[in-house]
């Protein structure tokens, strides 16, 4: 069906209404910070109800296409919205102290989070390359501003500028790829493009393949896949600690959801071609991210390069095409929670508006702040892929899908890199529990709301690692 369905865009509409409400209330009433918090909370609750309605609709009626064929209502879009809602809630709670510290600009910060979330939700639901580009810009521009929202922060200003310049360059590459894809198929609509490729012989396949490659490059920037990751370490290190977890996780979820739609729905006819390219990109990301993470002396930069490696693991699952989608969704959902939780721990140690987080600040953390240390240790162990955690289940799923698709060499590369990654993850655990330090300049008593994010992320990581079935059912049932 291609009718106008407001349910298909209800979460995004509610987020934008919430963003406008926060700004208007601030302008006319100048309320206390808690009022903005209640508006955000009500907005998130309403979005959750709307996503529940979408989940029921897709489970009952199957895949829907609305607004002239530009928006999907399907399993992937609903799953991505669930992930982004969780990331937005946890990210806003983590950043609360930083937002309050902005004073009169607090409303701007909350609105940027809401608008960015709406943009990345639209990316996962876009059925047209033009819509993907619009959603990409909506989500990304808000993140550029968030990276430099703290005044008198040279590191934050530098992070925002680097993110903006490289992001604009990547967007230009993406839109050029879309133009070449249009030249090869005669349409920017993904469903129509898939139909054209199935029904007709493409006269100029080289143009189409180049366009597909440029689309992957543009998305590769968003998801921090190597070698398109150069912005990530500097941005993660320079941006305010309170918002980095949200920035990193939201961009990954939106970027990967859009990439799956583009490749599997739009260009499934050329799966072998793009899968081989993704396999190379995944191998480079996994190896490059792991090797550079080992060399870091700053926890944020280590997490940035770790994110490059995890992007490679997720790409490993996408190489299997439709068969790997369930594993990719599980990996995305669990890694996003781990990432937000890890940066919540960084916020607790370094402060919500700080830049940088040296490894030495974590010496002896297990004695000074047992809760923060235990949470961070658990999340590091999970990211490394240890059994009884979601990290192990996620890697097992994407590796199994890639192996069945004939990419055994990529699975071997991923396994070897996972073993090497134990070094930098366990290095942080050793510093916290087996090295002494004075912890000068660090905050060892996180606020109650930050502690809640830490405990929630840890509980989800362990619970779905031991009992992954409920999460798998939630992420796949919407598809009917």
N, C-alpha and C positions, 0 to 999 in steps of 0.2 A: 504494500500500500504506500501511496505517496501523498497522503492528505496532510493538512496542517494539524499536528498533534502537540498541544502545549505541554502535555505530560513529558514529551521527549526532551523539552528544554526547561522543565520546571525547576530542577536543582540550580541551573545557571541563573535563571530569572530570580529565584529567591536570594541567591548570593549577591546579585547586583542590587536588588532591593535593600538587602541588609547593608551593603556598602554605602548606598545613598542615605539610608536612615541614620547610620552612624555619623556621616558628615553633616547632615541637616540638623540633627539633635545637637551636635557640637557647636554649630554656628549660632543657633538660636537660643540654646539653653545653657551652654557652658557647664555641663554636668560633671559630677564626680566620675573618676575612672570606672567605678563599678557599674555605672549605667551603661557605658560602652560595652562592658563585659557581658551584661545581661542581653543587650541587643545582639551581640555576636552569638551568645549561647542559644537564644531563641532562633536565630537564623540557622545555625547548624542543626538544631532539632527539626526545624521545618524541612531543611534539605534532606535529612535522614528519612522523614516521612515520604517525601517525594521520590527518593530513590527506592524506598520500599514499594511504592506504587509501580514504579518502572519494573522492578524485579518480578512483581506479580504479573504485570502485563506481558512481559517477555516469556515468563514461564507458562502463561496461558495461551497466548496468541502467536508466539514465536517471534521471529525477527521482523521489525518494522522499519520503514524508511519514510521520513516525513520532510516537510518544507522543500518540496520540489526535488527530492532526492539528495538533499545535502546533508541530512543527519540520520545516523543509524540509531535504532533502539534495539540493541542486541546484547548478548552475553558479555562481550568485551567492554562495551560502553558502560553497562551497569556495574561490572566488576571494577573498572577503573574509577568510577564515581565513588564507590564504597571506599576504595583505598585512599582516594584524595580527601574524602571527608574525614577519615580517621587521621590522616597526616595533618590536615588543617586544624583539627581540634587539638591534637597533641602539640603541634607547632605553635599555635596561639597561646596555649597554656604555658609552654616553655618560655615563650618570648614576653610573657606578661610584665615582668619587672622592667624589661627594656622598653616596652611600650609605655608603661606608666612614666618612666624616666624621660620620655619625649615631651612631656607636658602637654601643651596645646596641640602638638602634632601627633598625639596618640591616636586620634581619630583617623588621621591619614594612614598610619601604620596598619590599623585593623582593616581599613578599607582596601589597602593594597593586598593584604592576605586574602580577603574575600574575592577581589577581582581576579587575582592570579589563579586562585582555585577554580573559579568559573572558566577561565581561559583554558586551563589544562583539562578540565572536564570536557569541554567542547572538542578539544583535540582528539580525545578517545572516541568521540561520537561522530566525528566528521566523515561524511561519505563523499566529499569533494575536495580536491587539492586546494582550491581557493579557500574553502572553509577551514581547512587545516592550517593554511598560512595565516588567516585572520586570527584564529584561536591561538596559534603559536605566538603571534605578536602581542595579543592581549595578556597572555600569561607571562611572557618574557619581560615585557616593558615594566610590569609591576615588580618583578624580581630585580631588575636593574636598579630601580629606585630603592627597594628595601635594602640592597647591599650597601648603599651609602646613606641610609636614613639618619644615622647618628651624626650630629654635628661635631665639629672639631675633632674628627677622626680622619687623619691623613690616610691611614691604611684602608678605612672604609671607602673614602673617596677614590682611592686608586683601584680598589676592587670593583666598585661600581663602573668606573670608566673602562677598565679592561673587559668586564662582562658585557657592557654596552657595545663597545667597538667590535669585539669578536662575535658577539651575538648578531649584530647587524650584518656582518660579513657572511655568517652562516645562513642567515635568513635570505640573503641575496642568492647564495648558492642553491638553496632549496627552491626558491621561486623560479630560478633559471631551469632547474631540473623539471619543475612542473610544466614550464613552457615547452621543453623538449618532449615530455610525455604527451602533451597535447598535440604536438606535431606528429607524433607517432601513432596516436589513436583517434585523434579528432575530438576528444572530450577530456574534461578534467574530472568528470564523475567516475568514481572508482568502480561502481557496479557496471556502468556502461562501458568503461574501458575493458573490464574483464570480459564482457560479452563480445566486444569487438575483437579482442585477441583470440577468443575461442572460435569465432565464426569466420574470420577473414585472415588472409595472409597479409602480414605487415610488410609494406613495400620497402620501408627503411628501418629495419630492426636495429641498426647501429645507433640511430638517433634515439630510439626508445631505450636501448640499453644504457646509453650515456645519461639520458634523463633519469632513469632509475638509480644509477650510481650517484648522481648529484643529489637526488632526494635522500638517499641513505646518508650521504655526507652531511646534509643539513640536519637530519635527525641525530646523526652521530655526535654532533656538537652538543645537542640538548642532553643526551644521555651519557655524556663524557666517555665515549668510546675512543680509544687511541687509534690514530694519532690526532684526534680532534679535541683533545682534552686539555689543551695548554692553559685555558682560563681557570680550570677548576681549583688547582692548588692555591693560586693567589687569591681567588675569590673566597674560598672556604676559610683561608687564613685571615683575610682582611675584613670580611663582613662581620657584623655584630653576632656574637656567639648564639644569641637567643633565636635568631631567624635562620641560621645556616641549615639546620636540620630540615626545616620546612622547605627551604629553597632547593636543597639537593634532592629530597625525596619527591616533591611535587613535579619537578622537571623530568625526573626519570620515569615516573608513572605516565605522565602525559605523552612524553616522547616515544616510549616503547609501545603504548597503546596505538598511537597514530602510525607508527612504523608497521605494526602487525596488520592494521587495516589496509595500508597502502600495498604491502607486498602480498599478503595472502588473498585479499579480496580483489585488488586491482590488477595485480601482475602475477597471479598464480600460474598462468601459462608459461612463464619464464622462471619457474621456481628453481630449476637446477642452476641457472645462471646466477640469480641473486643469492641462492643458498651457498654456492661456492664462494662468492664474494664476501658474504657475511661470515663464513667459516674462517676465512683469512683475517677479517677484521676482529673476530672474536679471539683468535689465537694471539694476534698482536696485542690486543687489549689486556688479555689475561697475563701474558708474559711481561709486557712492559709495565703494567700497573703493579704487579707483584715485585718486580726487581726494584722499581723506584720507591715503593712503599718501604722496603727494607732500609733504604738509605736515609730516611727522614728523621729529623730531630724535633719536629713539631707534630703534635697529635692531630691537629686539623689537616695538615698536609698529608700525613699518613692516611687519614680517613679519605682524603680526596683521591689519592692514588689507589687505595683499596676500592673506592667506588669505580675507578677505571677497570679494575680486574673484575668486579661484580657485573659491570656492564658487559664484559666479555662472556661471563657465564650465562647471562640472560640471552645474549645473542646466540650462544651455543644452542639454547632451546629453540630459538626462532628458526635456525637452519633446518629443523625438522618440519617446518611448515605447520599446517593445521594440527598435526599429531602432537606437536610440542606446545600448543597454546596453553593447555591446562597447567603444565609444569611451569611455564613462563609466568602465568598469572599468580600461582602460588609463590614463586620466587620473588616476584615484584612486591606482593602484599607483605610478605614477612620481612624482606630486606628493608622496605620502607619504614616499617616499625622499628627495626633494629637501628637504622640510621638516625631517626629522630631521637630515639632513646640515647644513642651514643653522644649526640650533640647536646642533649639535655644534661648528660654527665659533664661534658666540657663546659657548659654554662654554669653548672654548680661549682666547678673548680676554678674557672677563670673569670666568671662574672658575665652577666647577660649582655653587656654592651662592649665587651673586650674584643681585642684582635690578637690572634696568636695564642698558642697554648703549648708551651715547651714541655717535653717529656720530663724534665727535672721537676716540674711542678707536681708530678704524680708520685714522686718518691715518698714512700711511707703512707700513702693515702689510706691503706687498709687499716691503719691504727687511728688516724685522725678522723676519718669519715667512713666507717664500715659499710654503710648503706650504699653510698656512691661507688665505693670500690667494688663491692659485690655485684652491683648492677653492671658496671662497666666491664668487669671481668667476665660476667655471664654473656654479655653481648659480644665481646671480643671472641670468646670461645665459639659462640654461635656463628659469627661471621666466618670463622675459620672452617666451619663445616663439621664440627664434632657431632657424633650421634646424640640422640635425645634432644636435639635442638632443631628449630626450623631451618637453620642453615644447611644441615645435613639432608633433610628431606628435600629442600629445594634443589640442591646440587644433584642429588640422586635422580630427581625427575628430569631435569634438563639434560643430564648426561645420558640417561636411558633413552630419551627421545632422539638425541643426536646419534647415539650408537645404532639404534634401529634404522635411522635414515642413511646410514653408511658413512658416518663421519667419525670412525673409530680413532683416527689420528688426533682429531680435535679433543676427544674425550681424554686421551692419554695426556695431551698437553695440559688440559684443565686439571687433571688429577695431580700431575707433577707440580703445577703452580700452586695448587691448594696445599700440598705438603710444604712447599717453600714458604707459603704465607703464614704458616704457624709461627715462624720466627718473629715477625713484627707484631702479631697479635699477642703472643705469649710474652714478648719483651715488655709490653705495657703491664701485663699481669705481674710479672716478676718485679718491676719497679714499684708497683703498689704494695706488694706484700713482703718482698724480701730485700728491699733497699730502704735505707733511712734517709730522711730529708726534713728540713725545717718547714717546707711548704710556704715560704715567705711570699707574700703577694697573692695568695690563693684564698678562696672562700670555701670553708669546709662545712658550713651549715646552710644547705640549700633551703629555699623557701618551701613551704608545704606543697604548693602546686607543682613545683619542679620535682619534688619527691614523688608526687602522684604519677607524673609522667614516667619517671624512672621505674617505679614499681609496675606500672601498667605495661610498659614495653617489655620488661623482663618476664612478667607473668604470661603475656601472649607468646613470647618467644619459646618459653619452656612448655606451655600448655599445648600449643599447636605442633611442637616438636615431638611430644609424647603421643598426642592424639591429633594427628593432622586431618583426619576424616571430616570433621565438621567444617573446617575452613575450605577444604577441597569441594565439599558439597555446596557451600555457599557461593563459591566462585564459578561453579559450573552449572548449578541447577537453573539459573536464570535463562540458560539457553534452551531449556526444555528437554 
